[in-house]
Amino acid sequence: MEHGPGKKPDWLKIRLTSGASFAATKQLLNRHSLHTVCRSAMCPNLHECWSRGTATFLLLGNVCTRSCRFCAVGKAAKPPAPDPLEPEKIALAVQSMRLKHAVLTSVTRDDLYDGGAEYWVETIRAIRSLTPSVTIECLIPDFQGNESAMDVVMREAPEVLNHNIETVPSLYKNVRPQADYTSSLRLLQRAKQKHGLTTKSGLMVGMGETADEVSISLKDLIDHGCDMLTIGQYLQPSALHLPVERYITPDEFDRYRKIAESAGFQHVQSGPFVRSSYHAEALTSNKETVC
């Protein structure tokens, strides 16, 4: 049964939770003037994750140079210069939150000569300097296909190297006009083949893709060395963003999970509220929950 973009179905209604942990997380992030993808991208899991005392840190500010039509993060051709103290601030926040597993992502900074790769390295090293036992998941941009920039980050050997293909090839022109599907697959392949990293990717569904297209993309990811996968419902951030074509049912998400597992993924999260780093411990054994 299909559900169009009208009233949200019951399975997409969120019960907001907050408490001492939520307030403490918000206060800590504000104190260090840190950005999180939870807030900048209007993640539906923000209350749940902050109430658990976790957050996904957003590097290089909160303004992106890309004009992806699904994303709520602010956009500009020339964002403000990165904060040179940001790596240290994030490291202090990871230490203060006593995280065992930290998730990092960033806006895309095509205006920087290396796409911000050196800031990634500084942040990873700062975290490990203060909290040597922490494991790190890096959800990186495509660096415009710059393999040198990719290698700079990949050589730091994060425990998980994440890069989302986001959608199926036929929708790229409309959804990710400044990105390239094949380049994203090659990035994952490089992380696996050259650097031996554990790799992860994700898709949003409900934007007009077909089930067959999703299955083909899952095979593409496996063929390029992707180990782990997230699949979630696309939710329109505002009237200026792409509309939802339809709401995918929980049963359909379960079928996608089974298809992905059969394709060969080691770990799969598939559900309406699944996001790239939601419940990352379910995809990385023996690591603390992060959002």
Backbone hydrogen bonds, N-H to C=O, Kabsch-Sander energy under -0.5 kcal/mol:
donor,donor_aa,acceptor,acceptor_aa,energy
3,H,247,Y,-0.6
4,G,2,E,-0.5
12,L,9,P,-2.0
13,K,10,D,-1.8
14,I,12,L,-0.5
16,L,14,I,-0.8
23,A,19,G,-2.5
24,A,20,A,-2.5
25,T,21,S,-2.6
26,K,22,F,-2.4
27,Q,23,A,-2.5
28,L,24,A,-2.4
29,L,25,T,-2.4
30,N,26,K,-2.2
31,R,27,Q,-2.5
32,H,28,L,-1.9
33,S,30,N,-1.0
34,L,29,L,-2.8
35,H,58,L,-0.5
37,V,56,T,-2.0
38,C,56,T,-0.6
40,S,36,T,-2.6
41,A,37,V,-2.1
42,M,39,R,-1.1
43,C,38,C,-2.1
46,L,43,C,-1.4
49,C,45,N,-2.8
50,W,46,L,-2.9
51,S,47,H,-1.8
52,R,48,E,-0.7
52,R,49,C,-0.9
53,G,50,W,-1.2
54,T,49,C,-2.3
57,F,55,A,-0.6
57,F,103,V,-1.8
58,L,35,H,-2.6
59,L,57,F,-0.6
59,L,105,T,-3.0
64,C,74,G,-3.4
65,T,108,T,-2.5
69,R,175,V,-1.8
71,C,68,C,-0.6
74,G,62,N,-0.8
76,A,64,C,-2.4
86,E,83,D,-1.8
89,K,85,L,-2.4
90,I,86,E,-2.7
91,A,87,P,-2.2
92,L,88,E,-2.4
93,A,89,K,-2.1
94,V,90,I,-2.6
95,Q,91,A,-2.2
96,S,92,L,-2.8
97,M,93,A,-2.5
98,R,95,Q,-1.0
99,L,94,V,-1.8
102,A,135,T,-3.0
103,V,55,A,-0.5
104,L,137,E,-3.0
105,T,57,F,-2.7
106,S,139,L,-0.6
107,V,59,L,-1.5
109,R,107,V,-0.5
109,R,115,G,-0.5
110,D,108,T,-0.5
112,L,109,R,-1.5
115,G,112,L,-1.4
117,A,114,D,-1.3
119,Y,116,G,-0.6
120,W,116,G,-1.7
121,V,117,A,-2.1
122,E,118,E,-2.6
123,T,119,Y,-2.2
124,I,120,W,-2.6
125,R,121,V,-2.5
126,A,122,E,-2.2
127,I,123,T,-2.4
128,R,124,I,-2.3
129,S,125,R,-1.9
130,L,126,A,-1.7
131,T,127,I,-3.0
134,V,131,T,-1.9
135,T,100,K,-2.7
137,E,102,A,-2.8
138,C,160,V,-2.7
139,L,104,L,-3.2
139,L,137,E,-0.6
140,I,138,C,-0.9
140,I,162,N,-2.3
145,G,142,D,-2.3
146,N,143,F,-2.4
147,E,145,G,-1.0
150,M,146,N,-2.1
151,D,147,E,-2.7
152,V,148,S,-1.8
153,V,149,A,-1.5
154,M,150,M,-2.9
155,R,151,D,-2.5
156,E,153,V,-1.6
157,A,154,M,-1.9
159,E,136,I,-0.9
160,V,136,I,-1.7
161,L,198,T,-3.0
162,N,138,C,-3.4
162,N,160,V,-0.6
163,H,200,K,-2.3
165,I,202,G,-0.7
166,E,202,G,-2.3
167,T,165,I,-2.2
171,L,168,V,-1.7
172,Y,169,P,-1.5
174,N,171,L,-0.6
175,V,171,L,-3.0
176,R,172,Y,-2.2
179,A,176,R,-2.1
184,S,180,D,-1.9
185,L,181,Y,-1.9
186,R,182,T,-2.3
187,L,183,S,-1.9
188,L,184,S,-1.8
189,Q,185,L,-2.2
190,R,186,R,-2.5
191,A,187,L,-2.2
192,K,188,L,-1.8
193,Q,189,Q,-3.2
194,K,190,R,-1.9
195,H,190,R,-1.2
196,G,192,K,-1.1
197,L,191,A,-2.5
200,K,161,L,-1.8
201,S,228,M,-1.8
203,L,230,T,-2.3
204,M,166,E,-3.1
205,V,232,G,-2.5
214,V,210,T,-2.0
215,S,211,A,-2.3
216,I,212,D,-2.2
217,S,213,E,-2.2
218,L,214,V,-2.3
219,K,215,S,-1.9
220,D,216,I,-2.3
221,L,217,S,-2.3
222,I,218,L,-2.2
223,D,219,K,-2.8
224,H,220,D,-1.0
224,H,221,L,-0.6
225,G,222,I,-1.8
226,C,221,L,-2.3
227,D,199,T,-0.9
228,M,199,T,-1.8
229,L,267,H,-1.8
230,T,201,S,-1.7
231,I,269,Q,-2.3
232,G,203,L,-2.0
233,Q,272,P,-1.5
234,Y,205,V,-2.9
241,H,238,S,-1.6
242,L,69,R,-2.6
245,E,206,G,-2.4
246,R,206,G,-1.3
247,Y,3,H,-3.8
248,I,246,R,-0.5
253,F,249,T,-2.1
254,D,250,P,-2.1
255,R,251,D,-2.0
256,Y,252,E,-2.5
257,R,253,F,-2.2
258,K,254,D,-2.1
259,I,255,R,-2.5
260,A,256,Y,-2.7
261,E,257,R,-2.6
262,S,258,K,-2.3
263,A,259,I,-1.8
264,G,260,A,-1.0
264,G,261,E,-0.5
265,F,260,A,-1.8
266,Q,227,D,-2.5
267,H,227,D,-1.1
269,Q,229,L,-2.3
271,G,231,I,-2.3
274,V,271,G,-1.4
278,Y,275,R,-1.4
279,H,290,V,-0.8
280,A,277,S,-1.0
280,A,290,V,-1.5
282,A,279,H,-2.2
283,L,280,A,-1.6
284,T,280,A,-1.0
287,K,284,T,-1.0
